[in-house]
Amino acid sequence: MTFSKPDILYLRWSLLTFFLVLGAGNILIVASKNYTEKARHDQQEARRQLSEARARLATAEADRENMRDYMLEYNALMKRSVIGSGQRLDWVEGLNKIHQQDMELGSIDFTYSILPQKNYAPSPALDSGNFELNRSDMSLHFDLLHEGQLMSFFDKVRSGISGWYILDKCSLERSTAAPEGDDFGVPEHLKAECAGGWVTLRDKREAK
């Protein structure tokens, strides 16, 4: 099939239009593809940002709950005089009060000694955050009629004296005593040696 010059002149505008349309179509296809990719990327980014926002919201809500629980625990420890400087005078007064009550009942006798406060490193290690752990070691010697008096004593310590007392160990042994000038023994009683300590928390930031 051959085209004459007039035919070519007649068709040139149609061919030009065809190529223009073809080029415009390719441009539209490429633009549409780029737009689709950008839209997909924007959608993924929006989902990522939404997920991060939800995570931050969940973290904020968890922090708020933790702060509420923390404040409740903090206030409880403050009320028990666990946070702050060692309450040595309160411990001594509380122990003396228990001793007086027990002596009046004639049921128990004990002596004690409280050492100066020092840094405390529990085992296993404990993350105390902004607080420094301190401890005042205390040793006690008891003269008992029976083991139940020892349990009763430490119940009184925990319920009647502000502070956080940790009992490490106790040893018991039986002993026989006889009145002066009497050769007959009296019923056995118990002697006990106990060791423990008063623990306090001090905010490290207060020392700065």
C-alpha positions in Angstrom: 0.0 0.0 0.0 1.4 3.3 -1.0 0.7 6.8 0.0 0.9 9.8 -2.2 2.1 13.1 -1.1 -1.4 14.5 -0.8 -2.3 11.5 1.4 0.6 12.1 3.7 -0.3 15.8 4.0 -3.8 14.8 4.8 -2.8 12.2 7.3 0.0 14.2 9.0 -2.4 15.9 11.4 -4.1 12.7 12.2 -0.7 11.1 12.9 0.4 14.1 14.9 -2.8 13.9 16.9 -2.3 10.1 17.4 1.3 10.5 18.7 0.2 13.4 21.0 -2.6 11.3 22.4 -0.2 8.3 22.7 2.4 10.5 24.5 -0.3 12.0 26.8 -1.6 8.5 27.6 1.9 7.4 28.6 2.3 10.5 30.7 -1.0 9.8 32.4 -0.1 6.2 33.0 3.2 7.1 34.5 1.6 9.9 36.6 -1.2 7.5 37.7 1.4 5.0 38.7 3.4 7.6 40.7 0.2 8.9 42.3 -0.8 5.3 43.3 2.6 4.7 44.8 2.5 8.0 46.6 -1.0 7.3 47.9 0.1 3.8 49.0 3.1 5.3 50.8 1.0 8.1 52.4 -1.5 5.5 53.6 1.3 3.4 55.1 2.8 6.5 56.7 -0.6 7.4 58.1 -1.0 3.9 59.5 2.5 4.1 61.1 1.7 7.4 62.7 -1.6 6.2 63.9 0.0 3.1 65.4 2.7 5.3 67.1 0.0 7.6 68.4 -1.9 4.7 69.9 1.3 3.3 71.5 2.1 6.7 73.0 -1.4 7.0 74.3 -1.2 3.5 75.8 2.2 4.4 77.4 0.8 7.6 78.8 -2.2 5.8 80.3 0.1 3.1 81.8 2.4 5.8 83.2 -0.6 7.6 84.7 -1.7 4.3 86.4 1.8 3.6 87.5 2.1 7.1 88.9 -1.1 6.7 90.8 0.0 3.3 92.2 3.5 4.8 93.0 2.0 7.7 94.9 -0.2 5.4 96.9 2.8 3.2 97.8 4.9 6.4 98.4 2.4 7.9 100.8 2.0 4.6 102.6 5.8 4.4 103.1 5.9 8.0 104.3 3.1 7.3 106.8 5.2 4.3 108.1 8.3 6.6 108.4 10.2 4.3 106.0 11.1 7.2 103.7 13.4 9.8 105.2 16.1 9.8 107.8 16.3 6.9 110.2 13.7 7.2 113.0 16.0 5.9 115.7 14.2 7.7 118.5 10.9 6.3 117.5 12.3 2.8 117.4 13.9 3.1 120.8 10.7 4.6 122.3 8.6 1.8 120.7 10.9 -0.9 122.0 10.9 0.5 125.4 7.1 0.7 125.5 6.9 -3.0 124.5 9.5 -3.9 127.1 7.5 -2.0 129.8 4.3 -3.7 128.9 5.8 -7.2 128.8 7.6 -6.6 132.1 4.4 -5.5 133.8 2.8 -8.8 132.5 5.8 -10.7 133.7 5.8 -12.6 130.5 9.0 -11.6 128.6 12.3 -9.8 129.2 14.7 -8.6 126.5 17.6 -6.3 125.8 18.6 -4.8 122.5 21.2 -2.7 120.8 20.8 -0.6 117.6 23.9 0.2 115.5 24.5 3.4 113.5 22.9 3.6 110.1 24.8 2.4 107.0 24.2 1.7 103.3 22.2 -1.4 102.7 22.8 -3.7 99.7 20.2 -6.5 99.8 20.8 -9.9 98.2 19.6 -10.4 95.5 20.2 -6.9 94.3 17.2 -4.5 94.3 16.7 -1.6 91.9 15.8 1.2 94.3 15.5 3.9 91.6 16.0 7.4 93.0 16.2 6.1 96.6 19.2 5.1 98.6 18.7 2.1 100.9 20.0 2.4 104.5 19.9 0.0 107.4 20.4 0.2 111.2 21.3 -3.3 112.4 19.7 -4.4 115.7 20.5 -7.4 117.9 18.1 -8.7 120.6 18.4 -11.0 123.6 15.3 -12.6 125.1 14.4 -14.5 128.2 11.2 -16.4 127.3 8.7 -18.8 128.9 7.8 -20.3 125.5 8.3 -19.8 121.7 5.0 -18.0 121.2 6.2 -15.0 123.1 8.9 -14.4 120.5 6.3 -14.4 117.7 4.1 -12.1 119.8 7.0 -9.7 120.3 7.7 -9.3 116.5 4.0 -8.8 115.9 4.1 -5.9 118.3 7.1 -4.5 116.6 5.5 -4.5 113.2 2.1 -3.2 114.3 3.2 -0.8 117.1 6.4 0.8 115.7 6.6 2.9 112.6 9.3 1.7 110.3 10.4 -1.3 108.2 12.0 -4.0 110.3 13.6 -7.0 108.6 14.3 -10.1 110.8 17.4 -12.0 109.6 17.6 -14.9 112.1 16.9 -16.1 115.6 18.5 -18.9 117.7 16.8 -20.6 120.6 18.2 -22.6 123.5 16.7 -24.0 126.7 18.0 -22.8 130.1 17.3 -23.8 133.7 17.4 -21.3 136.5 17.2 -21.8 140.2 16.4 -19.3 142.9 19.3 -18.2 145.1 19.7 -20.6 148.1 17.4 -23.2 146.5 18.9 -26.5 145.3 15.8 -27.4 143.4 15.7 -26.4 139.7 12.7 -24.4 138.3 11.0 -25.3 135.0 13.1 -24.7 131.9 12.7 -21.4 130.0 14.1 -20.2 126.7 16.8 -17.8 125.7 16.8 -16.3 122.2 19.2 -14.3 120.2 17.8 -12.5 117.2 19.4 -10.3 114.5 17.8 -7.9 112.0 17.7 -4.3 111.0 15.6 -1.2 110.4 15.5 -0.2 106.7 14.9 3.3 105.5 14.7 4.9 102.1 16.3 8.3 101.3 15.7 10.3 98.1 19.1 10.7 96.5 17.9 14.0 94.9 17.5 15.6 98.3 21.2 15.3 98.9 22.1 17.3 95.8 
